[in-house]
Amino acid sequence: MTQDRTLLFIGATTRALRTAKEFGLDVVLLQHRSKFEAEQAALADVTFVADYTDWSAVRPLAQAARERWGITAALALTDPALDALGRVNDLFGLGGTGHEVCRRFRDKYEMRRHLAARGAPVIGAEPLESRDDLTSFGDRYGYPFIVKPTDAAAGIGVFRVDGPADADAAWRRVLGLRETGVNRGCGYLFPLTGFLMEEYVDGPEFSVEAFSFSGRHVVVAVTEKLTSDTHFAELGHTVPARVTSAQEELVATAATGFLDAMGLADGPSHTEIRIGPRGPVVIESHNRIGGDRITDLVEAVYGIDLVAYAIGRPFGLVEELTERPRPRGGAAVRFLDAGPGRVAAIDGLAELRSRPDVIAADVFAKVGDVVGPVLDNNDRLGLVAATGPDGDAAVKLCEELLENTLNVQVVNP
């Protein structure tokens, strides 16, 4: 392997590994056992399988890789691997995002504290350590308010407290999550030990997909989100967001100001924002690309592959973006909620995948699986992502295809 072209990739997807190899990079893969696929070992030059959420397991492997093959850069594009990424960057002086900045993004209460100390716009937020904290927070900030883990993603463990009468049930729910965690989807990778309370922001939700170049933040896309009043799973995304230019600029400016305050200098970011009665509010942010096929929507509309940028940037293999790109058409994804029950039949995937206007079609369950109600992103049953002349057309097509072509039959178990 060539020392100046060697990437330590922590928790890579198979697609991302293909991209790294297309760049001609040598790749040392450090993969979680539960995420490992045989093709990944064929693509990577060296593969370690270990729990990348455990620094005591990661450190000796990273040091061995550094000594044996040299590491030019390290990268992670999934939340549970970002803590290890920051520590590796610090340990070897690689110049990527360090542990302190990664921690600010991962720890949602620390993010609020840091923003407040910098004089940035914030909402009320406090750690949740006892049943009485719920009542005190409601008295101080009013109802409803949000309870969520300090370190999680995908809507895991997030719920709303609507009034004083909900406090006992809310505390029982927190205790239950602390004891058992969430074993659906990626939930097992998050410990769910710390929780916080924060003011509820009522308003439309967006995410800002950005890429930073030595402290200069370029907004690549503003994504419109479809959410629910009954849970915190995201049910759809549309690129570009169907808003006025003034609203888009408001959201984009809030995101770049936030990234400045957080100290992010390089790489991708995915920042979730709601426009509430007091203006735009950052709900949370991640120093990684967005999930849920958002990167595919962005590439379809703007022609920019954020995965390729994240991989190529540390090696100087991609040109810096100088300005925000202009959209060409629209793209959307809509998710399927067909539970609870037992999956009896799945039809329509082959037809959907053969269409040129369909970016992706997936079902996350198989026949015979018992599925529960939707609580977070891990409970959604499938998706259709498609393109159109604009966002409205893309959304309409996704909804029609979910209704008429993708058939996931769920019956009482």
ZAMARGU-4260 file (C-alpha; in steps of 0.2 Angstrom, whole numbers, plus 5000, padded with zeros to 4 digits):
<rodrens>
0) 5000/5000/5000 | 5005/5018/4997 | 5007/5028/5013 | 5001/5045/5005 | 4985/5036/4998
5) 4979/5025/5013 | 4962/5028/5021 | 4957/5021/5037 | 4938/5019/5034 | 4928/5016/5050
10) 4911/5009/5048 | 4911/5011/5029 | 4896/5005/5018 | 4899/4994/5003 | 4895/5008/4991
15) 4907/5020/5000 | 4921/5007/4999 | 4918/5005/4980 | 4920/5024/4978 | 4936/5024/4988
20) 4943/5011/4977 | 4937/5020/4961 | 4948/5035/4967 | 4963/5022/4968 | 4965/5023/4987
25) 4972/5010/4998 | 4959/5006/5011 | 4960/4999/5029 | 4943/4995/5034 | 4938/4994/5052
30) 4920/4987/5052 | 4908/4982/5066 | 4903/4964/5066 | 4885/4967/5063 | 4888/4978/5048
35) 4901/4967/5039 | 4897/4961/5022 | 4908/4949/5012 | 4910/4961/4997 | 4918/4974/5009
40) 4933/4962/5013 | 4935/4960/4994 | 4935/4978/4991 | 4946/4984/5006 | 4965/4980/5006
45) 4964/4976/5024 | 4949/4973/5035 | 4948/4973/5054 | 4931/4968/5062 | 4929/4976/5079
50) 4916/4986/5090 | 4920/5003/5083 | 4910/5011/5098 | 4924/5005/5110 | 4939/5015/5109
55) 4949/5002/5119 | 4946/4990/5104 | 4949/5003/5090 | 4965/5011/5097 | 4977/4996/5096
60) 4970/4991/5078 | 4972/5009/5072 | 4990/5010/5079 | 4994/4993/5071 | 4988/4999/5054
65) 4997/5016/5056 | 5013/5007/5060 | 5011/4993/5046 | 5004/5003/5032 | 5003/5021/5036
70) 4987/5031/5037 | 4985/5047/5027 | 4967/5050/5032 | 4953/5043/5042 | 4935/5044/5039
75) 4918/5039/5046 | 4901/5042/5039 | 4890/5034/5052 | 4886/5042/5069 | 4892/5027/5080
80) 4909/5028/5072 | 4912/5047/5074 | 4919/5046/5091 | 4932/5034/5086 | 4936/5045/5071
85) 4939/5060/5081 | 4951/5051/5093 | 4960/5043/5078 | 4963/5060/5070 | 4969/5067/5086
90) 4980/5052/5090 | 4989/5053/5073 | 4988/5072/5070 | 4979/5068/5053 | 4971/5085/5052
95) 4953/5079/5051 | 4939/5084/5063 | 4945/5080/5081 | 4937/5072/5095 | 4931/5088/5104
100) 4922/5094/5089 | 4915/5076/5086 | 4909/5076/5104 | 4900/5092/5102 | 4890/5085/5088
105) 4887/5068/5096 | 4881/5075/5113 | 4866/5085/5110 | 4866/5093/5128 | 4884/5097/5125
110) 4880/5105/5109 | 4867/5116/5117 | 4879/5121/5131 | 4892/5126/5118 | 4881/5136/5108
115) 4875/5146/5123 | 4893/5149/5128 | 4896/5156/5111 | 4881/5167/5112 | 4873/5158/5097
120) 4854/5156/5097 | 4848/5142/5108 | 4832/5135/5115 | 4829/5129/5133 | 4838/5113/5137
125) 4843/5104/5153 | 4849/5086/5157 | 4836/5074/5163 | 4842/5065/5179 | 4826/5062/5189
130) 4807/5062/5189 | 4806/5079/5197 | 4817/5087/5183 | 4802/5084/5171 | 4790/5094/5181
135) 4803/5108/5184 | 4807/5109/5166 | 4788/5110/5161 | 4786/5124/5175 | 4801/5134/5168
140) 4798/5132/5149 | 4780/5126/5147 | 4772/5112/5137 | 4774/5102/5126 | 4793/5099/5127
145) 4804/5085/5120 | 4814/5071/5129 | 4828/5063/5120 | 4844/5053/5122 | 4860/5064/5122
150) 4868/5052/5110 | 4857/5044/5097 | 4851/5046/5080 | 4836/5041/5068 | 4823/5047/5081
155) 4828/5033/5093 | 4821/5036/5111 | 4813/5053/5106 | 4796/5058/5113 | 4785/5073/5118
160) 4779/5077/5135 | 4762/5086/5133 | 4758/5091/5151 | 4761/5088/5169 | 4751/5073/5169
165) 4763/5064/5157 | 4778/5065/5169 | 4776/5048/5178 | 4774/5039/5161 | 4789/5049/5153
170) 4800/5045/5168 | 4796/5026/5166 | 4799/5027/5148 | 4816/5034/5151 | 4820/5021/5164
175) 4815/5007/5152 | 4826/5014/5138 | 4841/5015/5150 | 4838/4997/5155 | 4835/4989/5139
180) 4840/5001/5125 | 4833/4999/5107 | 4838/4983/5098 | 4829/4988/5082 | 4839/4993/5067
185) 4855/5003/5072 | 4848/5006/5090 | 4860/4993/5098 | 4875/5004/5094 | 4868/5018/5105
190) 4869/5016/5124 | 4855/5027/5129 | 4861/5031/5146 | 4860/5050/5146 | 4844/5060/5142
195) 4840/5079/5140 | 4824/5089/5139 | 4822/5103/5127 | 4809/5115/5121 | 4797/5109/5108
200) 4799/5119/5092 | 4783/5119/5082 | 4785/5122/5063 | 4791/5114/5047 | 4807/5104/5047
205) 4822/5104/5035 | 4839/5098/5034 | 4854/5107/5027 | 4867/5096/5017 | 4883/5106/5017
210) 4901/5103/5014 | 4915/5113/5022 | 4932/5117/5015 | 4944/5124/5028 | 4931/5133/5037
215) 4921/5139/5022 | 4904/5131/5022 | 4895/5128/5005 | 4876/5123/5007 | 4873/5110/4993
220) 4855/5107/4997 | 4841/5112/5008 | 4830/5096/5011 | 4811/5097/5016 | 4806/5084/5028
225) 4789/5075/5030 | 4786/5072/5049 | 4772/5065/5060 | 4762/5072/5075 | 4762/5055/5083
230) 4780/5049/5082 | 4798/5055/5077 | 4801/5044/5062 | 4804/5054/5046 | 4792/5049/5033
235) 4799/5058/5018 | 4812/5070/5011 | 4811/5082/4996 | 4825/5090/4987 | 4826/5105/4984
240) 4814/5110/4998 | 4798/5118/4992 | 4800/5135/5000 | 4802/5153/4995 | 4820/5159/4991
245) 4819/5169/5007 | 4814/5154/5018 | 4828/5144/5010 | 4841/5157/5013 | 4835/5159/5031
250) 4838/5140/5034 | 4854/5140/5025 | 4861/5155/5035 | 4856/5147/5051 | 4865/5131/5046
255) 4882/5140/5041 | 4881/5151/5057 | 4879/5135/5067 | 4893/5126/5059 | 4905/5141/5063
260) 4899/5141/5081 | 4903/5122/5082 | 4920/5124/5075 | 4918/5112/5060 | 4931/5116/5047
265) 4931/5102/5034 | 4919/5088/5028 | 4901/5085/5026 | 4887/5090/5038 | 4869/5086/5040
270) 4860/5099/5050 | 4841/5098/5055 | 4832/5114/5057 | 4814/5119/5061 | 4807/5136/5058
275) 4797/5140/5073 | 4788/5156/5080 | 4805/5163/5085 | 4814/5159/5068 | 4825/5145/5063
280) 4831/5133/5077 | 4844/5120/5075 | 4836/5104/5081 | 4852/5093/5080 | 4867/5091/5068
285) 4879/5078/5062 | 4897/5079/5055 | 4893/5066/5042 | 4882/5065/5026 | 4863/5063/5028
290) 4855/5046/5028 | 4838/5040/5022 | 4844/5041/5003 | 4846/5060/5005 | 4863/5059/4997
295) 4855/5050/4982 | 4842/5064/4980 | 4856/5077/4981 | 4866/5069/4968 | 4850/5067/4956
300) 4846/5085/4958 | 4863/5094/4959 | 4875/5081/4952 | 4886/5081/4967 | 4890/5065/4976
305) 4893/5069/4994 | 4900/5052/4998 | 4914/5055/4984 | 4917/5072/4991 | 4919/5065/5009
310) 4931/5052/5003 | 4941/5062/4990 | 4943/5079/5000 | 4957/5073/5012 | 4967/5067/4997
315) 4964/5082/4986 | 4954/5072/4973 | 4939/5083/4972 | 4938/5101/4967 | 4932/5113/4980
320) 4914/5119/4978 | 4915/5138/4975 | 4896/5142/4977 | 4879/5134/4980 | 4874/5123/4965
325) 4858/5125/4955 | 4845/5112/4955 | 4840/5102/4940 | 4823/5095/4943 | 4817/5088/4959
330) 4819/5071/4969 | 4810/5064/4984 | 4809/5049/4995 | 4793/5042/5004 | 4793/5029/5017
335) 4781/5015/5020 | 4772/5013/5036 | 4761/4997/5036 | 4763/4990/5053 | 4759/4983/5066
340) 4757/4964/5061 | 4765/4950/5051 | 4772/4953/5034 | 4762/4941/5023 | 4767/4947/5005
345) 4779/4958/4996 | 4777/4963/4978 | 4782/4976/4966 | 4800/4979/4969 | 4807/4972/4953
350) 4795/4983/4943 | 4799/4999/4953 | 4818/4995/4951 | 4816/4994/4932 | 4809/5012/4930
355) 4822/5025/4925 | 4813/5038/4936 | 4815/5028/4952 | 4831/5031/4961 | 4828/5017/4974
360) 4815/5005/4980 | 4818/4994/4996 | 4808/4984/5009 | 4817/4982/5025 | 4807/4967/5031
365) 4804/4949/5024 | 4789/4938/5022 | 4785/4931/5040 | 4793/4945/5050 | 4782/4953/5064
370) 4783/4972/5063 | 4778/4984/5076 | 4771/5002/5076 | 4782/5016/5070 | 4791/5024/5084
375) 4807/5029/5075 | 4816/5028/5058 | 4820/5009/5062 | 4802/5005/5061 | 4798/5010/5043
380) 4795/4995/5032 | 4801/5002/5015 | 4804/5016/5003 | 4802/5023/4986 | 4814/5037/4980
385) 4811/5045/4963 | 4814/5060/4952 | 4803/5072/4943 | 4803/5089/4934 | 4802/5097/4951
390) 4799/5093/4969 | 4780/5092/4967 | 4781/5079/4953 | 4794/5069/4962 | 4783/5068/4978
395) 4767/5064/4968 | 4776/5050/4959 | 4783/5042/4975 | 4766/5043/4983 | 4758/5035/4968
400) 4771/5021/4967 | 4769/5017/4986 | 4750/5016/4984 | 4749/5007/4967 | 4765/4997/4964
405) 4774/4993/4980 | 4763/4980/4989 | 4768/4975/5007 | 4754/4966/5015 | 4754/4966/5033
410) 4741/4955/5043 | 4737/4952/5061 | 4751/4941/5068
</rodrens>
